[in-house]
Amino acid sequence: MLSGQLVFHKNRFPADFGQKSRTWVFNNMYGPTMRRVKRSDNKIPDKYWVRIPGDRARKYRRMCRNTRERLCQDGWYSHKMQHMLKKIRCSSKPGLAECSLDNEGGPVN
């Protein structure tokens, strides 16, 4: 998982700097980065991928959702960030039960 964070003095940048920065990164870096990720994924032999079947997968997703909700309620996770990540998950797998639930910022379907 690749992640990055920037901490800066808000008063030293224009008010729209954050959104312009995110837009630039998405427009210029998202595509090439995802192609690199897919190339790397394709190099991993199938025997190393973990596949969680049917009911176990639903239970696993429920456990992860409950954990995210608890961490958000306890102040460890940002509610706004969790909703954004939920939108991302649901854009790639809209059939997930969580996509229509009123948790993590509300339903996205």
Contacts in CASP RR format, 6 or more apart in sequence:
PFRMAT RR
TARGET T0000
AUTHOR 0000-0000-0000
METHOD contacts of the structure
MODEL  1
MLSGQLVFHKNRFPADFGQKSRTWVFNNMYGPTMRRVKRSDNKIPDKYWV
RIPGDRARKYRRMCRNTRERLCQDGWYSHKMQHMLKKIRCSSKPGLAECS
LDNEGGPVN
2 33 0 8 1.000
14 20 0 8 1.000
52 60 0 8 1.000
58 97 0 8 1.000
61 96 0 8 1.000
61 97 0 8 1.000
61 98 0 8 1.000
62 97 0 8 1.000
65 98 0 8 1.000
65 103 0 8 1.000
65 104 0 8 1.000
68 77 0 8 1.000
68 82 0 8 1.000
68 104 0 8 1.000
69 103 0 8 1.000
69 104 0 8 1.000
71 77 0 8 1.000
72 78 0 8 1.000
72 79 0 8 1.000
72 82 0 8 1.000
72 104 0 8 1.000
79 104 0 8 1.000
79 105 0 8 1.000
82 104 0 8 1.000
82 105 0 8 1.000
83 104 0 8 1.000
83 105 0 8 1.000
83 106 0 8 1.000
85 104 0 8 1.000
86 98 0 8 1.000
86 99 0 8 1.000
86 104 0 8 1.000
86 105 0 8 1.000
86 106 0 8 1.000
86 108 0 8 1.000
87 108 0 8 1.000
89 96 0 8 1.000
89 98 0 8 1.000
89 99 0 8 1.000
90 96 0 8 1.000
90 98 0 8 1.000
90 99 0 8 1.000
90 108 0 8 1.000
90 109 0 8 1.000
91 108 0 8 1.000
93 99 0 8 1.000
94 109 0 8 1.000
95 109 0 8 1.000
98 104 0 8 1.000
99 107 0 8 1.000
99 108 0 8 1.000
99 109 0 8 1.000
100 107 0 8 1.000
100 109 0 8 1.000
101 107 0 8 1.000
END
